[in-house]
Amino acid sequence: MSVPIIENWSKITAEIRGITESKEISGFSEVELKVDRVEPVDDFPSLLNETAGTNLVVHFPSDLVENTRISPGNQVSCWVRKAGLSRYFVHREHVRKLDSGGTTNLADYS
């Protein structure tokens, strides 16, 4: 039985703690994030407010992980949606790698 979920997006800022190939979903990597901040995205409900200060595993397309060269220790800002009770996905067009000297745009991010 699946649980219906409404269309939702949250903008999170987080540190990447680990990246592994998803055993459940072909073509995706599971990225463990230490969530620092959660912000709403205009016109969408935010279902991730309670994740600030926690670790969250988010599914990223594997090609996005490879192309952007994100790795453990990197800080990122990205849009994430809750897709079930414990499944989360990144929006491939809204990912930004952050560094101490500013930001590096990885996709058309807003």
HELIX and SHEET records of a PDB file:
HELIX    1   1 ASN A   49  THR A   51  5                                   3    
HELIX    2   2 SER A   62  THR A   68  1                                   7    
SHEET    1   A 6 ASN A  55  PRO A  61  0                                        
SHEET    2   A 6 PHE A  28  PRO A  40 -1                                        
SHEET    3   A 6 SER A  10  GLU A  21 -1                                        
SHEET    4   A 6 GLN A  75  LYS A  82 -1                                        
SHEET    5   A 6 TYR A  88  ASP A  99 -1                                        
SHEET    6   A 6 GLY A 102  ASN A 105 -1                                        
END                                                                             
